[in-house]
Amino acid sequence: MYKKITLLALLTLSLNSVAEMNTLKKAINGSQRSAEHKARDIYRHPEKTLAFFDLQPSMTVVEIWPGGQAWYTEILAPYLKNHGKLYAAHFDENSVAPYFVKSLAQFKQKIAANPEVYGQVIRTTLETSGKLKIAPDNSADRILTFRNVHNWMKNGQAENAFKIMYQALKTGGILGVVEHRNPVGTKQDPEALSGYVTEAYVIQLAEQAGFKLVAKSEINANPKDTHIHPQGVWSLPPSLKGEKTNKTNFIKIGESDRMTLKFIKPG
């Protein structure tokens, strides 16, 4: 009897896992995603990345600073729509920084244009004074941040950002971080003006806030990236800023070499 129950439980778990992966595949392949965004999948590996963060469709998730294009929101919103909850912690509504103003306006327009997909997304704010909350304290199963750490470092906000994420995450919850990666041994510019950050520096920031590193992944690594470009990471796709004569070479490199780190909020 014990073996039969165990096998049944394992079979049920396996079938549930397959169903969840199919749901994720459906979100990734859905018509709500633009062809331009789908073309970035070869660099950003959304299915493998979200699976590495152990994402489940019934979870409460906070996506940090989804930007104007809402690249990951296009996947997370339909995936979590029926059984989970998605907070999009965006820029401060009162910001006067041109990039923040434009990005937030684009995001709001995108969300409003497709209520069938995005109608249940809860927009909050990450502003590092801590006056506003990205989600209720200890409520999130997952907090996900994609290529944001360098922005916080540039503005001297990184330590506070990690503290805020720690506060919103449940005990046992996972913080998933994807960030442009400096090579091991590189002396880290505290403002990360190139856009690149060492893994050691990100781990230090997370551990200072109370997180514990669970695992690393090479899912989003790019060995073609030399890490030395005239405009930093923005020389590479999709930005392709700066020297137009090298555009072909930058396209051949692809998007930046990236770390993928999984942290837990310990009990």
N, C-alpha and C positions, 0 to 999 in steps of 0.2 A: 504493500500500500504506500509506504514511504517513497519508494522509487517512482511509482506511478504519479504521485502528487508532485514530486520534484520534476519529473519529465514534463508534466502538464504545465507546471509553472514556468519552466524554461521555454516551452513551446509558445506559451502565451506572451512571455517577455519578448521572444524573437519576433513574433507576429506584430506586436505593438511597435517594435523598433523599425520593422519594415514599413509599417503604415506611416510612422512619423517621418521616415526618410522620403517616402513617396510624397507626403504633404510638403516637405521642404523642396523637393524637386519641382513640384507643381508651382510653388511660389517663385522659385528661381526661373522657371521656364514660362511664367505667366505673361499674358499680354499687357499687364500693367507696367512691365519693364520696357524701356526703350531699347531699340536695337543698339544704340550707342553704349548704353550701360551694359547690355549683355556682352558686348565685345570686350569689356574689361574683365570678364570672368576668368580669362586665361591667366591674368596677373593676380587677381584678388581671391580666387578659389573660394567663393562663398559657401558652397556645400561642405567642403572639407573644413573650412574655418569654423563655421557654426557647429558642426559636429564635434570638433575638437573642444569647443566651449560647452559641450554637453547640453545644447539648447533643446528644450522640449516645448511643444505647442501649448501646454497648459500653464506655462510660467509667466511671471511678472518680470518684464524686461525693461531696462532703461538704456536707450541709445543716446550716447553723449554727442552733442554738436553734430547733428546729421547733415549740416550744410544745406545749401540751396537746392542741390540736385537730389538730395535724399536717396543716395545710391543704395544703401543698405535698408533704408526704410521701405523701399519698394519690395523687399523680400520679407522683412520682419512683420510688416503690417498685415499682409494676408495670411502669413504663417500663424500668427498669434490671434487673429481676429475672432475665431469661434470659441476658443477655450482659454486663451491667455489675456495678457494686458501689456500694452506697449506705451511707455512714456518716451517722448522725444524731448530731451533736455537741450533746448536750443539757446541761441544768443539772447542777451538781455533786450527786452522790448524798448528800453530807454537808452540804449547805446546810440552814440552819434558816430561811431566808427563806420566809415562808408562800406567796408566789406561786410561787417555784421548786419548793417541795415539792409543791404542788397540781398544777402544770403537769407536772412529771416523772411523778407518779403517774398522771395522765390519759393521758399519752403511752404509758407502759408498759402500761396497761390496754388501750388501743386496739390496740397492736401485738400483744399476746398474744391478743386476741379474734379476729384474722384471720390466722393463720399462712400461709394460702395466698397472701396478698398481701404480708404484712410479715415472713414468716419468715426472709428473708435480709438484713434490715436490720441493720446492725452499729451498736449504740448505743455512742457514746463520750462524752467530756465536754469542753466548752469552759469551763475555769476559768483565768483569765488570769494565774495565777502561772507557768504553763507547765510545771507538774509532770506534768500529764496531757496526752496527745496526742489531737488530734481525728482524726488518721489518721497512719500512718507518714510520716516525713519524705520529701518529694519524691515522693509517691505519687499525689496527686489530679490528675485532668485538669481538674476543675471544683470550685470552692468557691462555694456560693450562700448569700447571706444576705439575708433579707427582713425589713425593718423592725426591725433590731436595733441599728443604730449609735447611736441616741439612748439606748438602754438602757446601752450601754457607756460613753457619755459621762457619764451621770448618776452612774455609779459610779467614774468616773475610770479606766476600763479600756480605753478605745478604742485607744490606742496599742499596748498589749500584745495585744489581740485581733487587730489587723491583722498584727502580727509572727508570731503563732501561725499564722494562715492562710497567710502567705507561706511559712513553714517546711514546711507540709504539701503545698503545691502544687508540681507538677512545673515545671521550666523550660519555658516556652511554654504553661503552663496558664492558664486564665481564672478570675478572680474576678468573680462577678456580684453587684452590689449594688443592691437596691431599698430606698429610704428615703423617709420623709416629707420634703418639700422646702420649705425656707424660700425666699422670693423673693430674687433676686439683689440684693445690696447690703444685705441685712439684717445687722445686727450679731449675730453668733452667740453665744448663751448657751452657755458651755462645758459646762454640764450638760444642755442641751437639754430643759429641764423642760416645754416645750410639746409635745415630741415632734418638732418640726420642725428640720431641719438644712440648712444651705446646701450646694449642690453643691461649692463651693470648699473647704469645710471637710472634706468626705468625701474629696475628691481629695487634699487636703493630708495627711490621715491615711494614705491608701493609699500615696502617693508617699514619705512618710517611712519606710514599712516596706519599700520597694523596688519596689513595683508601678509600672507605667506605664499611663496611661489610653489605651485603644484607641478607645472610642466612647461616645457618649451616645445615649439614645433617649427620645422623648416618649411611648412606649407607655403608660406609667402616669401621664401628666399628667392633671390635672383643673382646667381653667380656672375652674370654678365655685367652687373653694375659695378663700376670702378669707384663709386662714391665721390669722385672729384669732378665737379661740373661747374661751369661759369655761373649758373644760377641755382646751384645746389640741386635739390630734388626736383625743383620746378623746371629744370632743363629737360627732364624726361617726360614721357607721356603721363597723364593726358595734357599737362600744361604746355610743354614745349616752348618755354619762354627763352628769350635771349638769342643766341647766335643761330640765325636761320641756315647758315652754311653747313652746320653740323646736324641739322634736323634729321637727316636720313640715318645718321649714326645713332642718334638718341632713340629713334623709333626702333632700330635694331636691338638696342639694349632692352627696351620695354620699360615697365614701371620699376620703381625703386626696389632695392633689396630691403626686405622687411622682417622684423621679428614678430613672432606670435607667441604671446605669453599668457598663461592661465594662473590666476591667483585665487586663493580662497580667504574668506573672512573666518578665521578660526573661532572655535567655541571657547 
